[in-house]
Amino acid sequence: MQLHDVWFVLIAFLWTGYFFLEGFDFGIGVLTKLLARDRREKRVLINTIGPVWDGNEVWLLSAGGATFAAFPEWYATLFSGFYLPLLLVLVCLIVRGVAFEYRAKRTEERWQRNWETAIFWTSLLPAVLWGVAFGNLVRGVKIDAHKEYVGSVLDLLNPYALLGGLVTLTLFTFHGAVFASLKTVGDIRERARKLATVLGLVTAVLAVGFLSWTQVEKGDGGSLIAMIVSVVALAAALGANKLGREGWAFACSGITIAAAVAMLFLTLFPNVMPSTLNASWNLTVTNASSSPYTLKIMTWCAGIAAPLVMLYQGWTYWVFRKRIGTQHIAESH
């Protein structure tokens, strides 16, 4: 395996970590409208991710930075072709961060309600857009001989990609509901489990359809195994959630996301952005990568820094592992 192959795997790992962590993060944001009955319950949900949401977004920065350094042609074509949807994701993430920080700065009901609405929409939209983006990435887009995207925004809104957006939205919301049941106590915990069952069934229908479509169009033996693992893990998550085993349910929903992302990258390799105009114009791990020396330096740096960052983030989750409920929220909130 050459270094450009290694970095393709590492970038896939970073996206997997991002969707695993930010997935329940987005899900909690959506659940502030679907699950919480009053302002105190919304505060409970927000507090479940309060210590970790910003750390989760580091995985996105790492994935983007690694793509820029290891595959500059991929980065340039991707961010120019998907400019508007990625800009919308960026705006959502900025507003979402501000909403988390500013919601409790004032006690007026209108002030807090407006920021809560911002949290909901800036969680829902990226959850959809990431699915649309990766759906187009796997399906292929209009890339010419100069490695430039020559399509339009409307070309990105095709049935396959839109189905991918619905899958990520429902899967992340299910993942968030399972996380909410794992991190809360009392009535909100029980309602989160019940809602997770409904969301999981909807996710199963959409995900099986999307993954089957992907397998038929692009798949091979490796992607089929990843698909089976994803479907089985989703079924296991539903079963564990039904039995009240929240820890196992959360682990299985995370495996569902990881296996689904692995399937998409397996169907993509050795391409990084297929061209629908001419297969010889595909961006691949070979023609889109940096020089071997650049990849070598990057590998040494990542080998030293990445484990330290992961250990620190894991310690953060351990410190803030306890459950919370409405009894932990002061009346003023």
C-alpha positions, 0 to 999 in steps of 0.5 A, spaced: 500 500 500 502 506 497 502 513 501 496 516 497 492 509 499 494 510 506 491 517 506 485 515 503 484 510 508 485 516 513 481 521 510 475 515 510 477 514 518 476 522 519 469 522 516 467 516 519 469 519 526 466 526 524 459 522 522 459 518 528 460 524 533 457 530 530 451 525 528 448 524 535 450 532 535 446 534 530 441 529 532 440 532 539 439 539 535 433 536 531 430 533 537 430 540 541 424 540 537 421 533 536 423 531 543 423 536 548 416 539 551 419 545 554 425 550 555 428 546 561 428 539 557 431 543 551 436 545 556 437 538 558 438 536 551 443 541 549 447 540 556 448 533 554 452 535 548 455 542 551 462 539 553 463 536 547 460 539 541 465 543 539 470 538 540 466 533 535 467 539 529 475 538 530 474 531 526 471 535 520 477 540 520 481 535 520 478 531 514 478 538 510 485 539 512 488 532 510 484 532 504 487 539 502 494 537 504 494 530 501 489 530 495 489 538 493 486 536 486 480 533 490 480 538 495 480 544 489 474 540 485 470 538 491 470 545 494 469 549 487 463 544 485 460 543 491 461 551 493 454 553 495 452 547 499 458 547 503 458 554 504 451 553 507 454 548 511 459 552 514 454 558 515 450 553 519 456 551 523 457 558 525 450 560 527 449 553 531 456 555 535 453 562 536 446 559 538 449 554 543 453 560 547 448 565 546 442 562 548 443 562 556 446 569 556 439 572 557 433 570 560 427 573 556 423 567 553 423 570 546 431 571 546 432 563 548 426 561 543 430 564 537 436 561 539 433 554 540 430 555 533 437 556 530 439 550 533 434 546 530 435 548 523 442 549 523 442 541 526 437 539 521 440 542 514 447 540 515 445 533 517 441 533 510 446 536 506 452 532 508 448 526 505 447 529 499 454 531 498 457 524 499 451 521 495 454 525 489 461 524 491 459 516 490 455 517 484 459 522 480 459 529 478 460 532 471 468 533 471 472 535 465 479 533 462 482 539 466 479 536 473 474 542 473 467 541 475 462 543 470 455 542 472 450 546 476 447 546 483 441 543 480 445 537 478 447 535 485 439 535 487 438 528 483 434 522 486 440 518 489 443 524 492 437 526 495 435 519 498 442 520 501 440 526 505 434 523 508 438 517 510 443 521 514 438 526 517 434 520 519 440 516 521 443 522 525 436 523 529 436 516 531 443 516 533 441 522 537 435 519 540 439 513 543 444 518 545 439 522 549 436 516 552 443 514 554 445 521 557 438 523 561 434 520 566 427 521 568 421 522 563 425 524 557 429 518 557 423 514 556 420 518 551 427 518 547 427 511 547 420 510 544 422 516 539 428 512 537 424 506 536 420 510 531 426 513 528 430 507 527 424 503 523 424 509 518 431 509 518 432 502 516 427 503 510 431 509 507 438 506 509 436 499 506 434 502 499 440 507 499 445 502 500 442 497 496 442 502 490 449 504 492 451 496 492 447 495 485 450 501 481 457 501 484 459 495 489 463 489 490 464 484 495 467 489 500 462 494 500 457 488 500 460 486 507 460 493 509 453 494 507 451 487 511 454 490 517 451 496 517 444 493 516 445 488 522 448 493 527 442 498 525 437 492 527 441 490 533 441 498 535 433 497 535 433 491 539 438 494 544 434 500 545 427 496 546 430 492 551 433 499 555 440 497 554 442 504 552 449 503 551 449 497 547 444 501 542 449 507 542 455 503 540 450 499 535 448 505 532 455 508 531 457 501 528 451 503 523 454 509 521 461 507 521 460 501 516 455 505 512 461 510 511 466 505 510 461 502 504 461 509 501 469 509 501 469 502 498 465 503 492 469 510 491 476 507 491 481 508 487 477 514 485 476 520 489 471 524 485 468 520 479 466 523 472 460 522 469 462 525 463 468 520 461 471 515 466 478 517 464 477 524 467 476 521 474 480 524 480 483 518 483 488 517 489 494 517 484 492 523 479 489 527 485 495 526 490 500 530 493 508 529 492 510 522 496 515 527 500 509 531 502 505 525 504 511 522 508 512 528 512 504 528 513 504 521 515 510 523 521 506 529 523 499 525 524 502 519 527 504 523 533 499 528 533 493 524 532 493 519 538 494 525 543 488 528 540 484 522 540 486 521 547 484 528 550 477 527 547 476 520 550 478 523 556 473 529 555 467 524 554 469 520 560 469 526 565 462 528 562 459 521 562 454 522 567 446 522 566 442 529 567 435 531 568 430 536 569 432 536 576 439 539 574 437 545 571 436 551 575 429 554 575 432 561 572 433 557 565 
